[in-house]
Amino acid sequence: MALRQSLFFNALYAGLLLFGLTLPISKSAGNVILFLVYIVVAAGVLLDKDIRDTIVSSMGQPLTLAFFLYFLVAFIGVFYTENYSDGFHISNKFLSLPAVYLMAAVLIQTIRDEEKRHEYAENILFAFLAGLIVLNGIGLMTYFGIIGHKKFVLPLSPLNVHHIWFSNLNALGMYAAVSLSLFSRRGKSMHAKWLLMVYLLLAASCVILSTSRAAWLGILMTSGIVAVLSFRREAMQNKKRVVIALAIVAVACVALYTFVPIVQERIGLIGSDIVSFSAGKGDATSLGARFLMWKAALKMFLANPLAGVGTGDYGSMMASYIKAGQFPEFLLDFNQPHNMYLFALATNGLLGLGPLLYLFYRTLGFAIPRLTGDERERLFAFLAAATALHFMIAGFTDSFFNIQILRYGFAFILGVCVRK
């Protein structure tokens, strides 16, 4: 029986490694692995009492309730929506958040040996970074014309991964790489150092070439906030390292703006976008289009502040506004307002915004106090805090939970990091 249980949990561990490795590369592979892992778990729970007891006792993870509340509100919103098809499609997307979180958090936590548990969790993060290295390598080969037919084409979006998704997923990888290099003993080995260095160099290049201002802002602000949180909790002798790190980031940002034309151009467009929007040309700019979508989403929220227009009715309400001549027709090209807070308010009202904010609150409430723990605690706390903060900040410009690769990445990282 012990052998059977050992084989069972080793198979699940292999599934988590494969999920982390393939998450950045293939949506289909991620879905298949997620399905297979749950099939194996169901079989183990049905056939073995010890496995069943172990799995059930590990279900009460810190974010289990928060993720399920977020899904539950969206699911309830389906029953007063006019477009049931879109409603069920969206609520099904949100169901994958607790599904991915529990897959990682519960299965890692079932490992009884604490040393092995931490080792396996770190290995899963390294597998995730290895997958990102593959994606970024393909991206740079595409940019330089080694593969494909998009030589020097910007924004960079390898394997048809949208450039905004590409850059924000890389941001999560960058936080993971920094966490492993700072707090993991295994991250200080020569092979791990090379892996982390290669990833960080590739990621920095690809994030710049993605031209996503949302990712740039998210990385910059998240780095500053996490550094300040760490600074407050560092011993006096270590505070110099934090100050030096912040100074390096500041100098790097100034150098990028000064010497990299694409960075100058994209940041300079912010002012011109605002001017164009003020002149009534919102459809001509990326930022102007977002302003219009945000205005429409607020209009939906105000129509029903408590419960919103319904989980599946964002598109149909936008169509009615356009038909009435209130907004330009091109907004029909978007199925969400490019703002996760306004999407929650528009579709599910204050009842939808509450669980979203609660999810971030629970994550930061778990992570921030553990920044003072031992190195293993700090590794996961640092990464969890950075992941939550990045989504909170960059989420102002996109509805990240509507996008599979980012939804899976968020839930997977928190599943690895936020566990009892």
C-alpha positions as CSV (number, residue, x, y, z in Angstrom):
1,M,0.0,0.0,0.0
2,A,2.9,2.4,0.9
3,L,4.4,1.7,-2.5
4,R,1.1,2.4,-4.3
5,Q,0.7,5.7,-2.4
6,S,4.3,6.6,-3.2
7,L,3.7,6.0,-6.9
8,F,0.5,8.0,-6.8
9,F,2.1,11.1,-5.3
10,N,5.2,10.8,-7.5
11,A,2.8,10.8,-10.6
12,L,1.1,13.9,-9.3
13,Y,4.5,15.6,-8.7
14,A,5.5,14.8,-12.3
15,G,2.1,16.3,-13.4
16,L,2.9,19.5,-11.6
17,L,6.3,19.7,-13.2
18,L,4.9,19.2,-16.6
19,F,2.1,21.7,-16.0
20,G,4.7,24.4,-15.0
21,L,6.9,23.6,-17.9
22,T,4.2,23.7,-20.6
23,L,2.1,26.5,-19.1
24,P,4.0,29.3,-21.0
25,I,4.2,27.2,-24.2
26,S,0.9,25.5,-24.9
27,K,-2.7,26.2,-23.8
28,S,-3.9,22.8,-24.9
29,A,-1.1,20.9,-23.0
30,G,-2.0,22.8,-19.9
31,N,-5.7,21.9,-20.1
32,V,-4.9,18.2,-20.8
33,I,-2.4,18.0,-17.9
34,L,-4.9,19.7,-15.6
35,F,-7.6,17.2,-16.6
36,L,-5.3,14.2,-16.2
37,V,-4.1,15.3,-12.8
38,Y,-7.7,15.6,-11.5
39,I,-8.6,12.2,-13.0
40,V,-5.6,10.6,-11.1
41,V,-6.6,12.4,-7.9
42,A,-10.2,11.2,-8.2
43,A,-9.1,7.7,-8.8
44,G,-6.8,7.8,-5.8
45,V,-9.5,9.3,-3.5
46,L,-12.0,6.7,-4.6
47,L,-9.6,3.7,-4.3
48,D,-7.5,4.5,-1.2
49,K,-8.7,5.7,2.2
50,D,-5.3,7.1,3.2
51,I,-5.0,9.0,0.0
52,R,-8.5,10.3,0.4
53,D,-7.8,11.5,4.0
54,T,-4.6,13.1,3.0
55,I,-6.2,15.0,0.0
56,V,-9.3,16.1,2.0
57,S,-7.2,17.3,5.0
58,S,-5.2,19.5,2.6
59,M,-8.1,21.2,0.9
60,G,-8.4,24.0,3.4
61,Q,-5.7,26.2,1.9
62,P,-5.4,29.9,2.6
63,L,-6.9,31.0,-0.7
64,T,-9.4,28.2,-1.3
65,L,-12.4,30.2,-0.1
66,A,-11.3,33.4,-1.9
67,F,-10.9,31.7,-5.3
68,F,-14.2,29.9,-4.9
69,L,-16.1,33.1,-3.9
70,Y,-14.8,34.8,-7.0
71,F,-16.0,32.0,-9.2
72,L,-19.3,31.6,-7.3
73,V,-20.4,35.2,-7.8
74,A,-19.7,35.0,-11.5
75,F,-21.7,31.7,-11.7
76,I,-24.6,33.2,-9.9
77,G,-24.5,36.2,-12.3
78,V,-25.2,33.7,-15.1
79,F,-28.8,33.3,-13.9
80,Y,-29.8,36.9,-14.4
81,T,-27.8,37.5,-17.6
82,E,-29.5,37.6,-21.1
83,N,-26.6,35.8,-22.8
84,Y,-26.3,32.4,-21.1
85,S,-23.7,31.1,-23.5
86,D,-21.2,33.9,-22.7
87,G,-22.1,33.8,-19.1
88,F,-21.3,30.1,-18.7
89,H,-18.2,30.6,-20.8
90,I,-16.9,33.3,-18.5
91,S,-17.8,31.5,-15.2
92,N,-16.2,28.3,-16.6
93,K,-13.0,30.4,-17.1
94,F,-13.1,31.6,-13.5
95,L,-13.6,28.0,-12.2
96,S,-10.1,27.2,-13.5
97,L,-8.7,29.6,-10.9
98,P,-9.5,27.5,-7.9
99,A,-8.9,24.3,-9.9
100,V,-5.3,25.3,-10.8
101,Y,-4.7,26.8,-7.3
102,L,-5.8,23.7,-5.5
103,M,-4.0,21.4,-7.9
104,A,-0.7,23.0,-6.9
105,A,-1.4,23.9,-3.2
106,V,-3.1,20.7,-2.2
107,L,-0.8,18.3,-4.0
108,I,2.4,19.9,-2.7
109,Q,1.1,20.0,0.8
110,T,0.3,16.3,0.8
111,I,4.0,15.6,0.8
112,R,4.7,14.8,4.5
113,D,8.5,15.4,4.5
114,E,8.9,19.2,4.9
115,E,12.3,19.2,3.3
116,K,11.0,17.4,0.3
117,R,8.0,19.6,0.1
118,H,10.1,22.7,-0.2
119,E,12.4,21.0,-2.7
120,Y,9.5,19.9,-4.9
121,A,8.0,23.4,-4.8
122,E,11.3,25.0,-5.9
123,N,11.7,22.4,-8.6
124,I,8.2,23.3,-9.9
125,L,9.2,27.0,-10.1
126,F,12.4,26.0,-12.0
127,A,10.2,24.0,-14.4
128,F,8.0,27.1,-15.0
129,L,11.1,29.2,-15.7
130,A,12.5,26.5,-18.1
131,G,9.2,26.8,-20.1
132,L,9.5,30.5,-20.2
133,I,13.1,30.2,-21.4
134,V,11.8,28.1,-24.3
135,L,9.1,30.7,-25.1
136,N,11.5,33.6,-24.9
137,G,14.1,31.8,-27.0
138,I,11.4,31.3,-29.7
139,G,10.5,34.9,-29.3
140,L,14.0,36.2,-29.9
141,M,14.6,33.9,-32.8
142,T,11.4,35.2,-34.3
143,Y,12.5,38.8,-33.8
144,F,15.9,38.2,-35.5
145,G,14.3,36.3,-38.4
146,I,15.9,32.9,-37.5
147,I,12.4,31.4,-37.6
148,G,9.2,32.6,-39.1
149,H,8.5,35.7,-41.2
150,K,8.4,38.5,-38.6
151,K,12.0,39.8,-38.6
152,F,12.3,43.0,-36.5
153,V,8.5,43.2,-36.2
154,L,7.2,44.8,-33.0
155,P,5.5,44.2,-30.7
156,L,7.0,40.8,-30.1
157,S,4.4,38.0,-29.7
158,P,5.9,34.5,-30.2
159,L,3.7,31.4,-30.8
160,N,0.7,33.8,-31.3
161,V,0.9,34.7,-27.6
162,H,-0.4,38.3,-27.4
163,H,2.4,40.7,-26.6
164,I,0.6,42.0,-23.4
165,W,0.1,38.5,-22.2
166,F,3.6,37.6,-23.1
167,S,5.2,40.4,-21.2
168,N,3.1,40.0,-18.1
169,L,3.7,36.3,-17.9
170,N,7.4,37.1,-18.1
171,A,7.0,39.5,-15.2
172,L,5.8,36.6,-13.0
173,G,8.9,34.6,-14.2
174,M,11.1,37.5,-13.3
175,Y,9.8,37.7,-9.7
176,A,10.2,33.9,-9.4
177,A,13.8,34.1,-10.7
178,V,14.7,36.9,-8.3
179,S,13.0,35.0,-5.4
180,L,15.0,31.9,-6.1
181,S,18.3,33.7,-6.5
182,L,17.8,35.6,-3.2
183,F,16.3,33.0,-0.9
184,S,16.8,29.5,-2.3
185,R,19.9,27.5,-1.4
186,R,19.5,25.5,-4.6
187,G,19.3,28.8,-6.5
188,K,22.8,29.5,-5.5
189,S,24.3,26.4,-7.2
190,M,26.2,27.1,-10.4
191,H,23.7,25.4,-12.7
192,A,20.8,27.2,-11.1
193,K,22.6,30.6,-11.3
194,W,23.2,30.1,-15.0
195,L,19.5,29.2,-15.5
196,L,18.3,32.2,-13.6
197,M,20.7,34.6,-15.3
198,V,19.8,33.3,-18.7
199,Y,16.1,33.7,-18.0
200,L,16.4,37.2,-16.6
201,L,18.4,38.4,-19.6
202,L,15.9,36.8,-22.0
203,A,13.0,38.1,-20.0
204,A,14.2,41.6,-19.8
205,S,14.8,41.7,-23.6
206,C,11.5,40.2,-24.4
207,V,9.6,42.5,-22.0
208,I,11.1,45.5,-23.7
209,L,10.4,44.2,-27.2
210,S,6.8,43.4,-26.2
211,T,6.2,47.2,-25.9
212,S,3.6,46.6,-23.2
213,R,3.4,49.7,-21.1
214,A,1.2,47.9,-18.6
215,A,3.8,45.3,-17.9
216,W,6.6,48.0,-17.7
217,L,4.5,49.9,-15.1
218,G,3.6,46.8,-13.2
219,I,7.2,45.6,-13.0
220,L,8.5,49.0,-11.9
221,M,5.9,49.7,-9.3
222,T,5.8,46.1,-8.0
223,S,9.6,46.1,-7.6
224,G,9.5,49.3,-5.7
225,I,6.7,48.2,-3.3
226,V,8.3,44.8,-2.6
227,A,11.7,46.4,-2.1
228,V,10.2,48.9,0.4
229,L,8.3,46.0,2.3
230,S,11.6,44.0,2.4
231,F,13.5,47.1,3.5
232,R,11.3,47.6,6.5
233,R,11.8,44.0,7.5
234,E,15.5,43.6,6.8
235,A,18.2,43.7,9.4
236,M,20.2,46.9,9.4
237,Q,23.2,45.3,7.8
238,N,21.1,44.0,4.9
239,K,19.4,47.3,4.1
240,K,22.3,48.5,2.1
241,R,21.6,45.7,-0.4
242,V,18.0,46.8,-0.8
243,V,19.1,50.4,-1.4
244,I,21.7,49.3,-3.9
245,A,19.1,47.1,-5.7
246,L,16.7,50.0,-5.9
247,A,19.4,52.3,-7.2
248,I,20.3,49.8,-9.9
249,V,16.7,49.5,-11.0
250,A,16.4,53.3,-11.1
251,V,19.6,53.7,-13.2
252,A,18.4,50.9,-15.6
253,C,15.1,52.6,-16.1
254,V,16.7,55.9,-16.9
255,A,19.2,54.3,-19.2
256,L,16.4,52.4,-21.1
257,Y,14.4,55.6,-21.5
258,T,17.5,57.5,-22.6
259,F,19.1,55.1,-25.0
260,V,16.3,52.8,-26.3
261,P,14.1,54.5,-28.9
262,I,11.1,52.1,-28.6
263,V,10.9,52.8,-24.8
264,Q,11.0,56.6,-25.5
265,E,8.4,56.3,-28.2
266,R,5.9,54.1,-26.2
267,I,6.1,56.3,-23.1
268,G,5.9,59.5,-25.2
269,L,2.6,58.1,-26.7
270,I,0.9,58.3,-23.3
271,G,0.7,62.1,-23.5
272,S,-0.3,62.2,-27.2
273,D,-2.9,59.5,-26.5
274,I,-4.5,61.7,-23.8
275,V,-4.4,64.7,-26.0
276,S,-6.1,62.8,-28.9
277,F,-8.8,61.5,-26.6
278,S,-9.4,65.0,-25.3
279,A,-9.8,66.1,-28.9
280,G,-12.5,63.5,-29.5
281,K,-10.3,61.0,-31.3
282,G,-10.4,58.2,-28.8
283,D,-10.7,55.5,-31.4
284,A,-7.3,56.4,-32.8
285,T,-5.2,55.4,-29.8
286,S,-4.7,52.5,-27.5
287,L,-5.1,54.5,-24.3
288,G,-8.1,56.5,-25.8
289,A,-9.8,53.2,-26.7
290,R,-9.4,52.1,-23.1
291,F,-10.9,55.3,-21.8
292,L,-14.0,54.7,-23.9
293,M,-14.3,51.1,-22.7
294,W,-13.9,52.1,-19.1
295,K,-16.6,54.8,-19.5
296,A,-18.9,52.1,-21.0
297,A,-18.1,49.7,-18.1
298,L,-18.9,52.3,-15.5
299,K,-22.2,53.0,-17.3
300,M,-23.0,49.3,-17.0
301,F,-22.1,49.3,-13.3
302,L,-24.2,52.3,-12.6
303,A,-27.2,50.6,-14.2
304,N,-27.1,48.0,-11.4
305,P,-24.4,48.9,-8.8
306,L,-25.1,45.9,-6.5
307,A,-25.1,43.0,-9.0
308,G,-24.0,44.4,-12.4
309,V,-25.6,43.6,-15.8
310,G,-24.9,39.9,-15.6
311,T,-21.8,37.7,-16.1
312,G,-22.4,37.3,-19.9
313,D,-23.9,40.6,-20.8
314,Y,-20.8,42.9,-21.3
315,G,-20.9,42.3,-25.1
316,S,-24.6,42.7,-25.5
317,M,-24.8,45.8,-23.4
318,M,-21.9,47.3,-25.4
319,A,-23.8,46.5,-28.6
320,S,-26.9,48.3,-27.3
321,Y,-24.9,51.4,-26.4
322,I,-23.3,51.4,-29.8
323,K,-26.7,51.0,-31.5
324,A,-27.9,54.0,-29.6
325,G,-24.9,56.0,-30.9
326,Q,-23.3,56.4,-27.5
327,F,-20.0,54.7,-28.3
328,P,-18.0,54.0,-31.5
329,E,-18.5,50.6,-33.2
330,F,-14.9,49.4,-32.9
331,L,-15.5,48.7,-29.2
332,L,-17.4,45.6,-30.3
333,D,-14.0,44.0,-31.1
334,F,-13.4,43.7,-27.4
335,N,-15.2,41.2,-25.0
336,Q,-13.9,42.9,-21.8
337,P,-13.1,46.5,-20.8
338,H,-9.3,46.0,-20.3
339,N,-9.6,46.6,-16.6
340,M,-10.2,43.7,-14.2
341,Y,-11.9,45.9,-11.6
342,L,-14.3,47.5,-14.0
343,F,-15.1,44.1,-15.6
344,A,-16.1,42.8,-12.2
345,L,-18.1,45.9,-11.5
346,A,-19.8,46.0,-14.9
347,T,-20.8,42.3,-14.9
348,N,-21.3,41.5,-11.2
349,G,-21.4,44.9,-9.5
350,L,-20.1,45.4,-6.0
351,L,-20.8,41.7,-5.3
352,G,-18.2,40.9,-8.0
353,L,-15.6,43.4,-6.9
354,G,-15.7,42.2,-3.3
355,P,-14.3,38.7,-3.9
356,L,-11.6,40.1,-6.3
357,L,-10.4,42.5,-3.6
358,Y,-10.7,39.8,-1.0
359,L,-8.5,37.5,-3.0
360,F,-5.7,40.1,-3.2
361,Y,-6.2,41.0,0.5
362,R,-5.9,37.3,1.6
363,T,-2.8,36.8,-0.6
364,L,-1.0,39.9,0.8
365,G,-2.2,39.2,4.3
366,F,-0.6,35.8,4.1
367,A,2.6,36.9,2.3
368,I,3.7,40.1,3.9
369,P,4.1,38.9,7.5
370,R,6.2,36.0,6.2
371,L,8.8,38.3,4.7
372,T,10.4,38.2,8.1
373,G,10.6,34.4,8.2
374,D,13.4,32.1,7.3
375,E,14.8,31.9,3.8
376,R,12.3,29.3,2.6
377,E,9.3,31.2,3.9
378,R,10.7,34.4,2.4
379,L,11.1,32.8,-1.0
380,F,7.5,32.0,-1.3
381,A,6.3,35.1,0.5
382,F,8.3,37.4,-1.8
383,L,7.0,35.7,-4.9
384,A,3.3,35.6,-3.7
385,A,3.4,39.3,-2.8
386,A,5.0,40.3,-6.1
387,T,2.5,38.2,-8.1
388,A,-0.5,39.8,-6.3
389,L,0.8,43.3,-6.5
390,H,1.7,43.0,-10.2
391,F,-1.8,41.8,-11.1
392,M,-3.4,44.5,-8.9
393,I,-1.4,47.2,-10.7
394,A,-1.3,45.9,-14.3
395,G,-4.9,44.7,-13.9
396,F,-6.0,48.4,-14.3
397,T,-5.2,48.1,-18.0
398,D,-6.5,44.6,-18.8
399,S,-8.9,41.9,-17.5
400,F,-6.2,39.4,-16.7
401,F,-8.5,36.7,-15.4
402,N,-10.2,36.5,-18.8
403,I,-6.9,35.4,-20.3
404,Q,-6.0,31.7,-19.8
405,I,-2.2,31.9,-19.8
406,L,-2.3,34.7,-17.2
407,R,-5.2,33.2,-15.2
408,Y,-3.3,29.9,-15.0
409,G,0.0,31.6,-14.2
410,F,-1.5,33.6,-11.4
411,A,-3.3,30.6,-9.7
412,F,-0.3,28.3,-10.3
413,I,2.2,30.6,-8.7
414,L,0.0,31.3,-5.7
415,G,-0.7,27.5,-5.4
416,V,3.0,26.9,-5.1
417,C,3.6,29.8,-2.7
418,V,0.4,30.3,-0.6
419,R,0.0,27.1,1.4
420,K,-0.6,26.2,5.0
